[in-house]
Amino acid sequence: SPSHSCRYFLSLEDFEGAITVFGDGLEALGEKDRYLMLIGLAEANRHMEQHASCITYAQQALVLDRVDARAYGILGACALFANEPEKAVRALAKACQLDPQEPGHAHYLIMALRSNTAMEPAALLHEVSRLDIHKYDEFVIEAFDEFVHETKQRMQREEEL
């Protein structure tokens, strides 16, 4: 099945092979299998650091399933590394909302907020305050605490100017 094919190639870390197989099979599949192939393509491109392709495939997958935290997480991570922090924040905030138990989404969201210099400090703090931080491991909590501290310092510096 397409789902098993996705997991097989990703488990082998044969991302080039995954991209070839997923791309070849994409058009011939029904909607559910097409969605799985798009997620597989997004994931494989993420591992290959092909961020623009990853973003494209994740967005196409989200057209088929608007409530999949995994697709939002992949989109957000790739947007972060493609230096698109606004897109990353939106996608990762949605991923955290849909799957508040996944620490990877929260960690990447904090990274995206940290890199988003266009957002005002108050807006950054508001966004990060939506996380139920006590559900996460010590690494996410530590990143959260550091981010809040840095952002409050930035607010104080800006108020002094």
C-alpha positions in Angstrom: 0.0 0.0 0.0 1.1 3.6 -0.5 1.2 4.1 3.3 3.6 1.2 3.7 5.7 2.4 0.8 6.0 5.9 2.5 7.2 4.4 5.8 9.5 1.9 4.0 11.5 4.5 2.1 11.6 7.0 5.0 12.7 4.2 7.4 15.6 3.4 5.1 16.5 7.1 4.9 16.5 6.7 1.1 15.0 10.1 0.6 16.0 10.4 -3.1 14.3 7.0 -3.7 11.3 8.1 -1.8 11.0 11.3 -3.8 11.2 9.3 -7.1 8.6 6.7 -6.0 6.2 9.1 -4.4 6.4 11.5 -7.3 5.8 8.8 -9.9 2.8 7.4 -8.0 1.2 10.7 -7.1 -1.1 11.3 -10.0 -2.5 7.8 -10.2 -3.8 7.6 -6.7 -7.0 8.4 -4.9 -7.3 11.3 -2.5 -6.4 9.5 0.7 -3.3 7.8 -0.9 -2.4 11.1 -2.7 -2.4 12.8 0.7 0.0 10.1 2.1 2.3 10.5 -0.9 2.3 14.3 -0.5 3.2 14.0 3.2 5.9 11.5 2.2 7.3 13.9 -0.4 7.2 16.8 2.0 9.0 14.7 4.7 11.6 13.4 2.2 12.3 16.9 0.9 12.6 18.1 4.5 15.3 15.5 5.2 17.0 16.5 1.9 16.9 20.2 3.0 14.9 21.0 -0.1 12.8 23.5 1.8 10.9 25.1 -1.1 9.7 21.7 -2.4 8.9 20.6 1.2 6.7 23.7 1.7 5.0 23.1 -1.7 4.1 19.4 -0.9 3.1 20.2 2.7 0.7 22.9 1.4 -0.7 20.6 -1.2 -1.3 17.9 1.6 -3.1 20.5 3.7 -5.5 21.2 0.8 -6.6 17.6 1.2 -6.5 17.5 5.0 -6.7 20.8 6.9 -6.5 19.3 10.4 -3.3 17.2 10.2 -0.8 18.4 12.8 2.0 16.5 11.1 1.5 18.4 7.8 1.5 21.7 9.6 4.6 20.7 11.6 6.5 19.7 8.4 5.4 23.0 6.7 6.4 25.0 9.7 9.8 23.4 10.1 10.6 23.8 6.4 9.4 27.4 6.5 11.6 28.1 9.5 14.7 26.7 7.7 13.7 28.5 4.5 13.9 31.8 6.5 10.1 32.4 6.3 9.5 32.9 10.0 6.0 34.3 9.7 4.8 31.3 7.7 6.6 29.1 10.2 4.9 30.7 13.2 1.5 30.3 11.7 2.0 26.7 10.7 3.7 25.6 13.9 1.1 27.4 16.1 -1.6 25.4 14.2 0.4 22.2 14.7 0.6 22.9 18.4 -3.1 23.6 18.6 -3.9 20.3 16.7 -1.4 18.1 18.6 -0.5 19.7 21.9 1.3 16.5 23.0 4.0 16.7 20.3 7.2 18.4 21.7 8.7 18.9 18.3 6.0 21.3 17.2 6.5 23.4 20.3 10.3 23.4 20.0 10.2 24.5 16.4 7.5 27.1 17.2 9.8 28.6 19.9 12.7 28.7 17.3 10.4 30.3 14.7 9.3 33.0 17.2 12.9 33.6 18.2 13.9 34.1 14.5 10.8 36.3 13.8 12.3 39.8 14.2 9.4 41.5 12.5 6.9 40.6 15.3 6.6 42.9 18.3 7.8 41.5 21.6 4.3 41.6 23.1 2.9 39.6 20.2 5.7 37.1 20.5 5.0 36.6 24.2 1.3 36.3 23.5 1.9 33.6 20.9 4.2 31.6 23.1 1.9 31.9 26.1 -0.6 29.8 24.2 1.6 26.7 24.8 0.6 24.5 27.7 4.3 24.4 28.5 4.0 21.9 31.4 3.0 19.1 28.9 6.5 19.2 27.4 9.9 17.8 28.2 12.7 19.7 29.9 14.3 20.8 26.6 11.1 22.5 25.4 10.6 24.1 28.9 14.2 25.4 28.9 13.8 26.8 25.4 10.5 28.4 26.5 12.1 30.0 29.6 15.1 31.3 27.6 12.8 32.8 24.9 10.5 34.5 27.4 13.5 35.9 29.3 15.2 37.2 26.0 11.9 38.7 24.8 11.2 40.5 28.1 14.7 41.9 27.9 14.1 43.1 24.4 10.9 44.8 25.5 12.7 46.6 28.3 15.4 47.8 25.9 12.8 49.1 23.4 10.9 50.9 26.1 14.1 52.6 27.2 14.7 54.1 23.7 
